[in-house]
C-alpha cells in the first residue's frame, strides 16, 4: 500500500520526518524517500530501495545532511518518490499513496497536450509524476489538487511541500486516511505540525492529534497552524482492510483503534461459533495480523489464547515482498517456528486476517498437522475475497482467478458467471455460499472453515456500514 508523512517545523524537521516515515515501514517494502526544503532555496531529496534493508539503515546517513523546516517522505510499494518540480507554480515536492485506475486515459490526454513524462517505474509512467503533471496544468497548487480529485478514478491521498508549508489532501472518498498532529513545548508554544497516514507515527515524537481530514478535504499546514482550504464531503468509503490487516495495532482511523476493532472481530467470530459443534483447546492467530482477532475470540469463547508457532523476524523480509509467489510461500514457511508442546494432540482454532490465494494458509495448516495438531479449525477475519481491489494496492492480482474463492466459483459455474450468480456466492445465507466454503475447506485441508460474515465484520468497527468500502467482498462500489 504505502504511507506518507510530512513536517512543518519552526526548527529543523529532519529527525521528526525520518522517524515519522520510518514508522510507516509496515505499509510497504519497495521504496523509501525523503524530501526537505533547505535554506538555500532548494529541495534535497533521497530515495532508496528498501527491499532488503530497513528504512533506517538506508537513510540514517542521508538525514544528517537534510536540514530544513519543511519536509515530506514516504514508504512506497511501487514507484520512487517524492518527486521534485520547478514550474510556473514554483518549487515543490510531491508524494502520494493510492492508485489511479484510469491512468492510461489521463496519460493520453496529457501527451496530446504536449506533456512529456520522464520518470518510469517498472516500464510504466510513474504514477506520482502523472499526479504532478496534472497539478501543473492548473493556475495554483490548490486548483491542481482539486483537478486531480475531479479527474482520477481509484484513490489518491497526497502531500505537496512548498518552501512555506505543506498541502495535504485526502482521497475524495476517504479510502485512505490523513491526520494532523501538533507539537508544543512545555509552556504551550507551538513548535510544529505534521501530516501522517498513520496517527501513531507521530505520538512518540511529541505530537498530539489535532485534526483528521475528511473525504476530499484539503488543508495547508505551516509550523504555526493548519488551514482548511476545501471542506470535506459527506460521502466516505474508507478501506475496511485498514482495520482487518494493513493498519498498525496502535493506529486509529475515524476514531476506531485497529487493535480494538480486531478484538471485536474475534468476539463476533466466537459468537457465531456458539452453534458450531467444535471444541477447540485453544485459539491462535497467524502472526502477526491474526493475533488480536484470536485474542478477541479466546476471550469471548472462554478458551486459552496460545501461540503454537512464532514468527522469526530478525532476518526474514516480509513474505509478500518477492514478486515470485513460490518464493513468497517459501519465505512465509521459513519464518514460522513451531512450539511442539502447544501443538501436539491439540484442537486449534486458527484465525488469519483473510484468505486470498490460500496457498500460505494451507501450508501453515499442514505445518500444524505435521507438528502433531489433532484438528485445525480456521476462522478468517473477513469474508471470502471475490474481487481484486480497484482502489488501493491490496489483492491487485493479474486475474481474479488468483483468488481462491473465484477459482472455486469457476470450478462450479464455468468461465462466464453472471453478476446475479456471483452475488449468490457472496451471500452467506445461500446454499451456493455454503458449497463454496466447504470446497475451500477441502482444498486447504482445514478441519472446519467459517468465514467472517460481512455484517459482523462491519459491526466490529462501530461505524455506519455505508462509510466502509466493501468492494473486494461483494463488488459494491
Helices and strands as residue ranges (DSSP letters): E 3-9, H 14-22, G 25-27, E 31-38, E 42-49, H 55-59, G 62-65, E 70-76, E 83-87, E 90-100, H 103-112, E 120-121, E 124-125, H 127-136, H 141-151, E 154-162, E 166-169, E 179-184, E 190-196, G 199-205, E 207-212, E 218-221, E 226-230, E 238-239, H 241-241, I 242-246, E 252-253, E 256-257, H 258-272, G 273-275, E 282-285, H 291-301, E 304-305, E 309-311, H 325-335, E 336-338, G 340-342, E 347-351, H 359-370, E 375-378, G 400-402, H 404-413, H 419-426, H 431-444, E 448-449, H 454-459, G 465-467, E 468-469, H 471-474
